[in-house]
Amino acid sequence: MAFFSKKDNVSLDLQSISTLISEGCILDGNLKAPAYARIDGQVTGDVIIDEGLIIGEKGTILGNVITKEMIVYGAVNGNIQTNSLEIKATGKVNGEIRTQTLQVENGAVYNGSLSMTQNNKLAQSQQIAPPAQKMIEV
C-alpha cells in the first residue's frame, strides 16, 4: 500500500509549463513565476522561477537565475542558483553556478565558477544579489 502514498517525481521535461516566453519574444526586465517556465525567446533581466525552468535551444537569458530545477538547451549569461542543473549538448552557460547536482552533456559549453553542496543550505543561505529592477509577475 505504500506505493500509493509516494508521489512520483516527474522529469522537468514532462512538467506542465505555466509560463512560456516563445521564440521571437523579447522581455526586457525581471521575470518571476510561481511554477514551471520555458524560455524560447530572450529575457534581459533576472529570472526567478519557484519550481523549474527550461531554456529552449533558441532561448537566451542575460541575467541571473534562481530556481529549483533547470535544463539549459540555449544560453545563459549570468549567475545560476538551483538545486539541479542540466546543461545539454546545445547549451552555453557563462557565469557562476551554485547547485547540488550538475549534469553536462558532450558539446555543452560552460565558462565560470562552480559551487556544489549536498544539501539545501547553499541554495537557501547564499542568495544571488537581489534584482534592482521592478519584477514582472506572471
TAGIZI-V439127 format. One record per backbone hydrogen bond with DSSP energy under -0.5 kcal/mol. CO is the residue of the C=O (numbers start at 1). NH is the residue of the N-H. Records with the same first field share a line. If there is no record, write none. Layout:
CO->NH / NH
This chain:
1->4 / 5
2->5 / 6
6->8
8->10
11->14
12->15
16->18
19->38
20->22
21->40 / 41
22->25
25->42
26->28
27->29 / 44
30->136
31->48
32->138
33->50
35->51 / 52
36->18 / 19
37->54
38->21 / 40
39->56
41->60
42->27
43->45 / 62
44->29
46->31
47->66
48->33
51->69
52->37
53->71
54->39 / 56
55->73 / 74
56->59
59->75
60->43
61->63 / 77
62->45
64->47
65->81
66->49
68->83 / 84
69->53
70->86
71->55 / 73
72->88
74->92
75->61
76->78 / 94
77->63
79->65
80->98
81->67
83->100 / 101
84->70
85->103
86->72 / 88
87->105
88->91
91->109
92->76
93->111
94->78
96->80
97->115
98->82
99->117
101->85
103->87
105->108
109->93
111->95
113->97
115->99
119->122
120->124
121->125
122->126
125->127
134->30
135->137
136->32
